[in-house]
């Protein structure tokens, strides 16, 4: 069995990020990975502008207060000043308004008293107060956004400001999903004795989409060697990565590893020292830029999801073109419950992470923590980790918890 951290590093070393680029409309690029550097021919701010409502003045006129100036114009945002400010003059200006030539300071309106065309400055400002200088945020031609970042709302705002109508992004990896087992039926099929619904397909498809890839569900594969072999071969023709659930243990109907060998795959990992999720097959087809990854996950639903969170998700993040932060995020948290483990494997127990004034807290999900019990996975946003060799972490202790969702 390969230790968890060693397995993660080994898997990430196998991954070569996608290189193919495509363009996405600005309104459709949320969650995509930027594929090329972005620059702008505009300075930000585009011109000197006011950060406050008040009066544009010459600093030399207001160093000594009180002093009264003549208001010569009004400058709302979006209007070009008409006058060049002279000694003894002021311009009424609003937030975002363009600072007129001759002015070098803004006096906020709270520090003034207006009477007709005259304004009296009551408090002396600092030189250049409340002026956002042209190019102080960004200078035209410099790199504005770097490739390899995930595009969120803030990045979309920057792209819009830079007038990027079409955005270069990396192609999303395609991930085929195979569910193996004669006991499986689809969600719209009656469940007969001995059968279970193929929940893994839908859970994995959701996780793949969350990781920024395109899920390609290919249905249920019966426990037959020929059918499994054909399904894997077909999946390889349609995807960059193939994920199967089930068929990777040591049962009489677990054919996956044997078939991978027959299809000339290189099997790198067969099991990991993790509970749940000991049986994990990691293989590659081909090499270099044409290399395809294969993950054989356990069939038990909790084992399948934990294996994905711990090992597959980092690989998809790197494959998608993200430059950094592929690995899972672990935080220190105080556990509200005793965490028990067998000690022979690194153990992950699912539950809810929350953040309060004292830091993160981890609350174990109620009910049994069997790898086949997916019911109490609902609302899980964290996994409490019990390190290899430990059998009990008492309530109140500080643990490392893996973040799965919003906390």
C-alpha positions as CSV (number, residue, x, y, z in Angstrom):
1,X,0.0,0.0,0.0
2,X,1.3,3.4,-0.9
3,X,1.0,6.2,1.8
4,X,-1.5,8.9,0.9
5,X,1.0,11.8,0.5
6,X,3.3,9.6,-1.6
7,X,0.4,8.6,-3.8
8,X,-0.7,12.1,-4.3
9,X,2.8,13.3,-5.3
10,X,3.3,10.3,-7.6
11,X,-0.1,11.0,-9.4
12,X,0.6,14.7,-9.8
13,X,4.0,13.9,-11.3
14,X,2.2,11.8,-13.9
15,X,0.0,14.7,-15.0
16,X,0.8,16.9,-18.0
17,X,-1.5,19.9,-18.2
18,X,-3.6,20.4,-21.3
19,X,-2.1,22.8,-23.8
20,X,-5.0,23.2,-26.2
21,X,-6.6,26.6,-26.1
22,X,-10.0,27.9,-27.1
23,X,-11.8,31.1,-26.7
24,X,-14.8,31.7,-24.4
25,X,-17.1,34.7,-24.4
26,X,-16.6,37.0,-21.5
27,X,-20.0,36.0,-20.0
28,X,-19.2,32.3,-20.3
29,X,-15.7,32.1,-18.8
30,X,-16.6,31.8,-15.1
31,X,-14.6,28.9,-13.7
32,X,-12.4,28.4,-16.7
33,X,-8.6,28.5,-16.5
34,X,-7.0,31.5,-18.3
35,X,-4.7,30.2,-21.1
36,X,-2.7,33.3,-22.1
37,X,-1.4,36.5,-20.4
38,X,-3.8,39.4,-20.6
39,X,-2.7,43.0,-20.9
40,X,-4.5,46.2,-21.7
41,X,-3.6,49.3,-23.7
42,X,-5.3,51.4,-21.0
43,X,-4.0,52.8,-17.8
44,X,-6.0,52.2,-14.7
45,X,-7.3,54.6,-13.6
46,X,-7.5,56.0,-17.2
47,X,-7.1,59.5,-15.9
48,X,-6.7,61.4,-12.6
49,X,-10.0,61.2,-10.8
50,X,-11.6,62.0,-7.5
51,X,-12.0,59.4,-4.8
52,X,-14.6,61.5,-3.0
53,X,-17.4,64.1,-3.4
54,X,-15.9,67.5,-2.8
55,X,-13.9,70.2,-4.5
56,X,-10.9,70.1,-6.8
57,X,-8.4,72.8,-5.7
58,X,-4.8,73.9,-6.0
59,X,-3.0,72.8,-2.8
60,X,-1.1,76.1,-2.5
61,X,-4.5,77.8,-2.2
62,X,-5.6,75.8,0.8
63,X,-2.5,75.3,2.9
64,X,-3.8,78.0,5.2
65,X,-7.4,77.9,6.3
66,X,-10.1,79.1,6.4
67,X,-9.8,80.3,2.8
68,X,-12.5,81.1,0.3
69,X,-12.4,80.1,-3.4
70,X,-14.6,80.8,-6.4
71,X,-16.3,77.7,-7.8
72,X,-15.9,77.9,-11.6
73,X,-17.5,74.6,-12.8
74,X,-19.1,71.3,-11.7
75,X,-17.7,68.0,-12.8
76,X,-19.8,64.9,-12.4
77,X,-18.4,61.4,-13.3
78,X,-18.2,60.9,-17.1
79,X,-17.8,64.6,-17.9
80,X,-14.6,66.2,-19.2
81,X,-13.6,69.4,-17.3
82,X,-14.1,72.6,-19.3
83,X,-11.8,74.8,-17.4
84,X,-8.2,74.9,-16.3
85,X,-8.1,75.7,-12.7
86,X,-6.5,79.0,-11.8
87,X,-5.2,80.4,-8.4
88,X,-8.2,81.2,-6.2
89,X,-10.5,78.8,-8.0
90,X,-12.2,75.5,-7.2
91,X,-14.3,73.0,-9.1
92,X,-17.2,71.1,-7.6
93,X,-16.4,67.4,-8.3
94,X,-18.1,64.1,-7.6
95,X,-16.6,60.6,-7.0
96,X,-15.1,59.4,-10.2
97,X,-15.0,62.8,-11.7
98,X,-12.0,63.7,-13.9
99,X,-9.7,66.1,-12.1
100,X,-9.3,69.3,-14.1
101,X,-5.9,70.6,-15.2
102,X,-4.4,72.9,-12.6
103,X,-5.9,71.0,-9.6
104,X,-3.8,68.7,-7.5
105,X,-5.9,68.1,-4.4
106,X,-9.5,67.2,-3.4
107,X,-11.1,68.8,-0.4
108,X,-14.0,66.6,0.8
109,X,-17.3,68.4,1.0
110,X,-17.6,67.7,4.8
111,X,-14.7,70.1,5.3
112,X,-16.2,73.0,3.3
113,X,-19.0,75.5,3.5
114,X,-20.7,76.6,0.3
115,X,-22.4,79.9,-0.3
116,X,-23.5,80.7,-3.8
117,X,-20.5,80.7,-6.2
118,X,-18.1,80.7,-3.2
119,X,-16.8,77.8,-1.1
120,X,-14.9,78.2,2.1
121,X,-12.3,75.5,3.0
122,X,-12.4,74.9,6.7
123,X,-9.8,72.2,7.2
124,X,-6.5,72.0,5.4
125,X,-6.1,68.8,3.3
126,X,-2.9,66.9,2.6
127,X,-1.3,67.5,-0.7
128,X,-2.8,65.4,-3.5
129,X,-5.5,64.1,-1.1
130,X,-8.2,61.9,-2.5
131,X,-6.8,61.9,-6.1
132,X,-6.6,58.6,-7.8
133,X,-3.6,59.1,-10.2
134,X,-3.7,57.9,-13.7
135,X,-1.9,54.5,-14.0
136,X,-1.6,54.1,-10.2
137,X,-3.4,50.8,-10.3
138,X,-2.0,49.5,-13.5
139,X,0.1,50.8,-16.4
140,X,-0.8,50.1,-20.0
141,X,1.1,47.2,-21.6
142,X,2.1,45.4,-18.4
143,X,0.7,41.9,-17.6
144,X,-2.7,42.3,-16.1
145,X,-3.7,38.7,-15.6
146,X,-1.3,35.7,-15.8
147,X,-2.2,32.3,-17.4
148,X,-3.0,29.4,-15.1
149,X,-5.5,31.2,-12.9
150,X,-9.1,30.2,-12.4
151,X,-11.4,32.9,-13.6
152,X,-13.8,34.1,-10.9
153,X,-16.0,37.2,-10.6
154,X,-13.1,39.5,-9.8
155,X,-11.2,38.3,-12.8
156,X,-14.2,38.8,-15.0
157,X,-14.5,42.4,-13.8
158,X,-10.8,43.0,-14.7
159,X,-11.3,41.3,-18.1
160,X,-14.4,43.5,-18.7
161,X,-12.5,46.7,-17.7
162,X,-9.8,45.6,-20.2
163,X,-12.4,45.2,-22.9
164,X,-11.6,41.5,-23.4
165,X,-14.7,40.3,-25.3
166,X,-13.2,36.9,-26.0
167,X,-11.1,35.2,-23.4
168,X,-8.3,32.6,-24.2
169,X,-8.9,29.6,-21.9
170,X,-7.5,26.1,-21.7
171,X,-9.7,23.3,-23.1
172,X,-11.6,21.5,-20.4
173,X,-10.3,17.9,-19.9
174,X,-12.9,15.3,-20.8
175,X,-13.3,12.6,-18.1
176,X,-15.1,9.4,-18.9
177,X,-17.0,7.6,-16.2
178,X,-17.6,3.8,-16.1
179,X,-19.6,2.1,-13.4
180,X,-18.9,-1.6,-13.1
181,X,-21.1,-4.3,-11.5
182,X,-24.0,-6.6,-12.4
183,X,-25.8,-5.3,-9.3
184,X,-26.1,-1.7,-10.6
185,X,-29.2,-0.2,-12.1
186,X,-29.9,3.3,-13.3
187,X,-32.0,5.8,-11.3
188,X,-35.0,5.3,-13.5
189,X,-35.0,1.5,-13.3
190,X,-36.9,-0.5,-10.6
191,X,-34.7,-1.9,-7.9
192,X,-35.0,-5.6,-7.7
193,X,-33.7,-7.7,-4.7
194,X,-29.9,-7.7,-4.8
195,X,-29.6,-4.6,-6.9
196,X,-28.5,-1.0,-6.0
197,X,-28.8,2.3,-7.8
198,X,-25.7,3.5,-9.6
199,X,-25.2,6.7,-7.4
200,X,-21.5,6.8,-8.1
201,X,-22.0,7.9,-11.7
202,X,-23.9,11.0,-10.7
203,X,-21.7,11.9,-7.8
204,X,-18.5,11.5,-9.8
205,X,-20.0,13.5,-12.7
206,X,-20.8,16.4,-10.3
207,X,-17.3,16.3,-8.7
208,X,-15.7,16.3,-12.2
209,X,-17.7,19.3,-13.2
210,X,-16.8,21.1,-10.0
211,X,-13.1,20.4,-10.8
212,X,-13.4,22.2,-14.1
213,X,-13.6,19.2,-16.4
214,X,-16.3,17.8,-18.6
215,X,-17.9,14.5,-17.4
216,X,-18.6,11.9,-20.0
217,X,-20.9,9.3,-18.4
218,X,-20.7,6.0,-20.3
219,X,-23.2,4.0,-18.3
220,X,-23.0,0.7,-16.4
221,X,-20.6,-2.1,-17.4
222,X,-21.6,-5.7,-16.5
223,X,-19.1,-7.9,-14.7
224,X,-17.9,-9.6,-17.9
225,X,-14.3,-9.4,-19.1
226,X,-15.1,-8.7,-22.7
227,X,-17.6,-6.0,-21.9
228,X,-15.2,-4.3,-19.4
229,X,-12.4,-4.5,-21.9
230,X,-14.6,-2.9,-24.7
231,X,-15.9,-0.2,-22.4
232,X,-12.4,0.9,-21.3
233,X,-11.2,0.9,-24.9
234,X,-14.2,3.0,-26.0
235,X,-13.7,5.4,-23.1
236,X,-10.1,6.0,-24.0
237,X,-11.2,7.1,-27.5
238,X,-13.5,9.7,-26.0
239,X,-11.6,11.2,-23.0
240,X,-8.4,12.5,-21.6
241,X,-9.0,10.6,-18.3
242,X,-11.0,7.5,-17.6
243,X,-12.6,6.8,-14.1
244,X,-14.2,3.5,-13.3
245,X,-15.8,2.7,-10.0
246,X,-15.9,-0.9,-8.8
247,X,-13.9,-3.9,-10.1
248,X,-10.5,-2.9,-8.6
249,X,-10.6,-5.1,-5.5
250,X,-9.6,-8.8,-5.3
251,X,-12.9,-10.5,-5.9
252,X,-13.5,-13.1,-8.6
253,X,-15.3,-10.5,-10.8
254,X,-12.8,-7.7,-10.3
255,X,-11.3,-7.6,-13.8
256,X,-10.0,-4.0,-14.2
257,X,-6.3,-4.4,-13.4
258,X,-6.1,-7.5,-15.6
259,X,-7.7,-5.8,-18.5
260,X,-5.5,-2.7,-18.1
261,X,-2.5,-4.9,-18.4
262,X,-3.9,-6.5,-21.5
263,X,-4.5,-3.1,-23.0
264,X,-0.8,-2.2,-22.4
265,X,-1.4,0.2,-19.7
266,X,1.3,1.0,-17.1
267,X,-0.1,0.4,-13.7
268,X,1.6,2.7,-11.1
269,X,-0.6,2.2,-8.0
270,X,-2.8,-0.7,-7.0
271,X,-3.7,0.3,-3.4
272,X,-3.2,3.1,-1.0
273,X,-2.9,3.2,2.8
274,X,-6.2,5.1,3.2
275,X,-9.5,4.2,4.8
276,X,-12.0,4.3,3.2
277,X,-10.5,3.7,-0.3
278,X,-7.7,1.2,0.0
279,X,-8.2,-0.3,-3.5
280,X,-7.1,2.4,-5.9
281,X,-5.7,1.7,-9.4
282,X,-3.7,4.5,-11.1
283,X,-2.5,3.7,-14.6
284,X,-1.4,5.5,-17.8
285,X,-1.8,4.8,-21.4
286,X,0.8,6.2,-23.9
287,X,3.3,8.8,-22.9
288,X,4.2,12.4,-23.2
289,X,1.5,14.8,-24.5
290,X,-0.6,11.9,-25.6
291,X,-0.6,10.2,-22.2
292,X,-4.0,9.3,-20.8
293,X,-4.8,8.7,-17.1
294,X,-6.9,5.9,-15.7
295,X,-8.3,5.9,-12.2
296,X,-9.9,2.7,-10.9
297,X,-11.9,3.8,-7.8
298,X,-13.6,1.5,-5.3
299,X,-17.3,0.7,-5.8
300,X,-18.4,1.5,-2.3
301,X,-19.9,5.0,-2.6
302,X,-18.0,6.7,0.3
303,X,-14.7,5.0,-0.7
304,X,-15.3,6.2,-4.3
305,X,-15.9,9.8,-3.2
306,X,-13.0,10.0,-0.7
307,X,-10.7,8.5,-3.3
308,X,-11.8,11.2,-5.8
309,X,-11.4,14.1,-3.3
310,X,-8.0,12.9,-2.1
311,X,-6.3,11.8,-5.3
312,X,-8.3,12.4,-8.5
313,X,-9.4,16.1,-7.9
314,X,-5.7,17.3,-7.5
315,X,-4.9,15.5,-10.8
316,X,-7.8,17.2,-12.6
317,X,-6.8,20.6,-11.3
318,X,-3.3,20.3,-12.6
319,X,-4.6,18.8,-15.9
320,X,-6.9,21.7,-16.4
321,X,-4.0,24.1,-16.6
322,X,-4.2,25.6,-13.1
323,X,-0.7,26.8,-12.3
324,X,-0.7,26.1,-8.5
325,X,-2.8,24.9,-5.6
326,X,-3.6,21.4,-6.9
327,X,-3.4,19.6,-3.6
328,X,-6.3,19.4,-1.1
329,X,-6.5,22.1,1.5
330,X,-6.0,21.0,5.1
331,X,-6.8,23.2,8.1
332,X,-6.3,22.8,11.8
333,X,-9.6,22.2,13.5
334,X,-10.8,21.3,17.0
335,X,-12.9,18.1,16.8
336,X,-16.2,18.0,18.7
337,X,-16.2,14.2,18.7
338,X,-13.9,11.3,19.4
339,X,-12.3,10.1,16.1
340,X,-11.5,6.4,16.0
341,X,-9.5,4.4,13.5
342,X,-7.8,1.0,13.1
343,X,-4.3,2.5,13.0
344,X,-3.2,0.5,9.9
345,X,-4.2,3.2,7.4
346,X,-4.6,6.9,7.3
347,X,-8.3,7.3,8.0
348,X,-10.8,10.0,6.9
349,X,-14.0,10.5,8.7
350,X,-16.7,12.8,7.2
351,X,-18.5,15.6,8.8
352,X,-19.1,19.3,8.9
353,X,-16.4,22.0,9.2
354,X,-17.4,25.4,10.7
355,X,-15.5,28.5,11.5
356,X,-16.1,30.4,14.7
357,X,-14.2,33.0,16.8
358,X,-11.8,30.3,18.0
359,X,-11.0,28.9,14.6
360,X,-12.2,25.8,12.7
361,X,-14.4,23.1,14.4
362,X,-15.1,19.7,13.0
363,X,-18.3,17.8,13.9
364,X,-18.5,14.1,12.9
365,X,-21.5,13.1,10.8
366,X,-24.0,11.2,12.9
367,X,-24.6,7.6,12.1
368,X,-22.4,4.8,10.9
369,X,-19.1,5.5,9.1
370,X,-19.2,2.5,6.8
371,X,-17.8,2.9,3.3
372,X,-21.2,1.7,2.0
373,X,-23.2,4.3,3.9
374,X,-23.7,7.3,1.7
375,X,-26.7,8.6,3.5
376,X,-24.9,10.6,6.2
377,X,-22.6,12.1,3.5
378,X,-25.2,14.8,3.0
379,X,-23.9,18.3,4.0
380,X,-20.4,16.9,4.3
381,X,-17.9,19.7,3.7
382,X,-14.8,18.3,5.5
383,X,-12.9,15.1,6.3
384,X,-11.3,14.7,9.7
385,X,-8.0,12.9,9.3
386,X,-6.7,10.3,11.7
387,X,-3.0,9.7,10.9
388,X,-1.5,6.3,10.2
389,X,-0.7,4.5,13.5
390,X,-3.3,6.4,15.6
391,X,-6.4,4.7,16.8
392,X,-8.1,7.5,18.8
393,X,-8.2,11.3,18.8
394,X,-10.2,12.5,21.7
395,X,-12.9,15.2,21.4
396,X,-11.4,18.7,22.0
397,X,-8.1,17.8,20.3
398,X,-6.8,19.7,17.3
399,X,-6.8,17.7,14.1
400,X,-6.0,18.3,10.4
401,X,-9.2,18.4,8.4
402,X,-9.5,18.4,4.6
403,X,-11.8,21.1,3.2
404,X,-14.3,19.9,0.7
405,X,-16.6,22.8,0.2
406,X,-17.8,26.1,1.6
407,X,-17.1,26.6,5.3
